[in-house]
Amino acid sequence: MMGGTKNRRENPAAVAVHLINSKWKILILQSLRTGTRRFGELRKTLPGISQKVLTGSLRSLEEDGIVKRTVYAEVPPRVEYSLTELGKTLLPVIHVMEEWGKTYLAAIGLEPMTERI
């Protein structure tokens, strides 16, 4: 978890930012807030993300205990991703970020995206 942070003190806000340190991680979490998704489903909800970035982001979120990866012993193999209980606690944080983003966009004269992931 975060390169051994258990053995040293960390700024809590910096830890939170580190965990969701990319636009893609935030968008992945938004996509998973509605429930479990397979890799292909996630990729369809995230236009522009490469397979490599999605795989790396999911792996990182899993290592940090935010996302759960479930592999089913089927042929072909089925893999599903969902938020852990800890991951679900990030949803209110992301909601506040969305609301602030809307306020910011309005202040600078831009329209927010109308579609919601």
C-alpha positions as CSV (number, residue, x, y, z in Angstrom):
1,M,0.0,0.0,0.0
2,M,1.5,3.3,-1.2
3,G,5.1,2.1,-0.8
4,G,5.2,1.4,2.9
5,T,3.2,4.3,4.3
6,K,2.3,2.2,7.3
7,N,5.7,2.9,8.9
8,R,5.7,6.7,8.6
9,R,3.4,9.6,9.1
10,E,1.6,11.0,6.0
11,N,-0.5,14.1,5.3
12,P,-4.0,12.7,5.0
13,A,-5.0,15.0,2.1
14,A,-1.8,14.0,0.2
15,V,-2.6,10.3,0.7
16,A,-6.1,10.8,-0.7
17,V,-4.7,12.7,-3.7
18,H,-2.1,10.0,-4.3
19,L,-4.7,7.3,-4.3
20,I,-6.8,9.0,-7.1
21,N,-3.9,10.8,-8.8
22,S,-5.1,10.6,-12.3
23,K,-8.1,11.6,-14.3
24,W,-8.6,7.9,-15.3
25,K,-8.7,6.6,-11.7
26,I,-11.4,9.1,-10.9
27,L,-13.4,8.2,-14.0
28,I,-13.0,4.5,-13.2
29,L,-14.4,5.0,-9.7
30,Q,-17.3,7.0,-11.2
31,S,-18.0,4.1,-13.6
32,L,-17.9,1.6,-10.8
33,R,-20.2,3.6,-8.5
34,T,-23.2,2.1,-10.2
35,G,-22.0,-1.5,-9.6
36,T,-19.7,-4.3,-10.8
37,R,-18.3,-4.1,-14.3
38,R,-16.2,-6.3,-16.6
39,F,-13.1,-4.9,-18.2
40,G,-14.7,-4.4,-21.6
41,E,-17.7,-2.6,-20.0
42,L,-15.3,-0.3,-18.2
43,R,-13.4,0.5,-21.3
44,K,-16.6,1.4,-23.2
45,T,-17.5,3.9,-20.4
46,L,-14.1,5.5,-20.7
47,P,-13.6,6.7,-24.3
48,G,-9.9,7.5,-25.0
49,I,-8.4,5.2,-22.3
50,S,-5.9,2.7,-23.6
51,Q,-5.9,-0.9,-22.5
52,K,-2.5,-0.4,-20.8
53,V,-3.7,2.6,-18.8
54,L,-6.9,0.9,-17.8
55,T,-5.1,-2.2,-16.7
56,G,-2.5,-0.3,-14.8
57,S,-5.0,1.9,-13.1
58,L,-7.2,-1.0,-12.0
59,R,-4.1,-2.9,-10.7
60,S,-3.1,0.2,-8.7
61,L,-6.6,0.7,-7.3
62,E,-6.7,-3.0,-6.4
63,E,-3.4,-2.9,-4.6
64,D,-4.6,0.1,-2.6
65,G,-7.7,-1.7,-1.5
66,I,-10.1,0.6,-3.4
67,V,-11.2,-1.9,-6.1
68,K,-11.9,-5.6,-5.9
69,R,-11.0,-7.9,-8.8
70,T,-13.0,-11.1,-9.0
71,V,-11.8,-13.9,-11.4
72,Y,-14.3,-16.6,-12.3
73,A,-13.0,-20.0,-13.3
74,E,-14.8,-20.1,-16.7
75,V,-13.8,-20.5,-20.3
76,P,-13.2,-17.9,-21.4
77,P,-12.2,-16.4,-18.0
78,R,-14.5,-13.8,-16.7
79,V,-13.1,-11.0,-14.6
80,E,-15.2,-8.4,-12.8
81,Y,-14.3,-5.2,-10.9
82,S,-16.2,-3.5,-8.1
83,L,-15.6,-1.0,-5.4
84,T,-14.5,-2.4,-2.0
85,E,-16.2,-1.0,1.1
86,L,-13.2,1.3,1.5
87,G,-13.5,2.3,-2.2
88,K,-17.2,3.2,-1.6
89,T,-16.1,5.8,1.0
90,L,-14.4,7.7,-1.8
91,L,-17.7,8.3,-3.6
92,P,-18.7,11.3,-1.5
93,V,-15.3,12.8,-2.1
94,I,-15.7,12.4,-5.8
95,H,-19.2,13.9,-5.6
96,V,-17.8,17.0,-3.9
97,M,-15.1,17.2,-6.6
98,E,-17.7,17.1,-9.3
99,E,-19.7,19.9,-7.7
100,W,-16.7,22.0,-7.3
101,G,-15.7,21.4,-10.9
102,K,-19.2,22.6,-12.0
103,T,-18.8,25.7,-10.0
104,Y,-15.3,26.3,-11.4
105,L,-16.4,25.7,-15.0
106,A,-19.3,28.2,-14.5
107,A,-16.9,30.8,-13.1
108,I,-14.7,30.6,-16.1
109,G,-17.6,30.5,-18.6
110,L,-17.4,26.8,-19.7
111,E,-20.2,24.3,-19.7
112,P,-19.7,21.0,-17.9
113,M,-20.2,17.7,-19.7
114,T,-23.8,16.7,-19.6
115,E,-23.2,12.9,-19.8
116,R,-22.6,11.2,-16.5
117,I,-20.5,8.0,-16.3
